[in-house]
């Protein structure tokens, strides 16, 4: 586990709120010099706590307004790498979660319309060793903009 202090937690909070925030803005808010903030952010990147910076996109405005989660089932002998490869070969798949139990994987899909969703599901069903699917259509969503790092990372892990 990476060793970070309260100042690092503050910088992470500021960057989660706005990844385009300048070092100067963060320095003023945290109470450090710009150079000290830059050193800390660079260190957080070097040790892998910060893995990148991104943009949030409203996909509905681009014509990709339907989201779904599809459960995928495979024979018990299917290697996890093959499960992941089946889904990552489909461009509409946004995320792949391999999970314990039934089903074997949960994938997040983004499509233009319901006909497009049907085509994607059919493509997944024909791919590899898929033995079954179940699709759940997303009606709405909520995302936590401030992550658990503010509170949970300071607690010792449960035993």
N, C-alpha and C positions, 0 to 999 in steps of 0.2 A: 504494500500500500504506500502511495506517495506521501511524503511528509510535506504538508502545507499548513500555513498559519492563518490567523484571522485576516490578515491583509490579503493573502492569496484568495481566501474565500470571498472577500469583498470585490476583488478584481473579477473573479469568475461570475459573481452576481451581476456586476455592471456589464460584462461582455454578453451574458445571456440576455439581458434586457435589450442591448443594442450592440451587435457584433461589429458595427462600423464606428463605434465610439473611439475617439482619438486618445492617445496616451496622455495628451495634455488635459483633456476632460477628466479622465480617470485620476490623474495626479491631483487635480484640484479637489475632486470628491473624496479621495482616499487620504490626502494629506502627505503625499510623497512628491519627490521631484519627478519630472518626466523621465529622466534617465533611469531612476529606480523602478518606475512602473514598467518601462520597456524591458529591463533586465528580468523582472519577475515574470512578465508575460512570456518572454523568450524561454525562461527556465520551465514554465508550465508546459510550453510546447515541446521542449527538449525531453522532458520526462514523460510525455505522452498524456498528461492530464487534459490539455487542450489538443484536440485531434484535427481541428480545422475550423473554418469560418464559413458560414453558409447564408443563403437568402431564403426567405419564405415566399412561396409562389401561390397565387390563387389559381389553381388549375382549372376551375370551372370557367374562369374568364378566358381560358385558352381552348375551351371546348372539351375538356377532360373532367367533367363534373361528377362522374359516377365512381364511387369507391366501393370495394367489397373485400371481404376476407374469405378466403377459401381454405377449407381443411383438405389436406391431401393424405390419403392412406396408401401404404405400400406393403408388400410382403415383408415379413419379419427379417429376412436375410438381406434386404437392400441396404447398402452402405450409405451413411449420412451424406457423403460427398455426392453420390448419385442423386439423392433427393434434392439437394441444393442446386445441382446442375440442371435438373429438369425444369425448375422454376426460373433460374437466372437466364435461361435461353429464351424466355418469353419477355419481350420488351415492356409489356404492360405491367409486369410484376415489379412492385416498388420495394418490397421487403420480403425476406424469407426468414421464418422462425422455425428451427427444428426443435421439437418438443418431446418430452418424455410422455409415454402413454399413448392413448388413442385420441386424436389422430397423430400421425408422424410429423406433420409440418403444417404450419399456418402461414399463408401468404397474403400479402396486401396487394391488391390489384387496383389500377386506375384506368378507366375506359371512357369512351365518348358517350355511349348509350347502352341500353340493355341488349341490343343485337350484338354489339361489339363485345359485351361481357360474355354472351353465349359463345361467341367465336373463341374467346380466350379460354374459357372453361373446356370447350371441346378440344382445343389444342393441348391443354394440360392433361386431359384424360387420355389422349392418344400418345402422350410422351412417356417414355420409359416404362416403368412397372406400376404405374398408378392403378390401384385397385378400387378406389372410390374417392368421391369428392362431396363436399357439402359447402355451399356458398351462402354467406350472410351479407346482405346489402346494407351499406352504411347509410343511415338516415341523417345523422348529424355527428359532430365530433367536438371534443374539447381537448386541448393540449395544455399541459402544465408548462408555463413559460419559465418558471423558476423551479429548478430541480431540487432533489433531496440533498444536494451537497451542502446547503446551508445548515441543515440540522443533523442529518444522519451520518455524515462522514466524520463527525466529531465523537460519535458514540463508538465504544468498542464493539466488534462484531459479536453477534449472539452465538452462544456455544451450545 
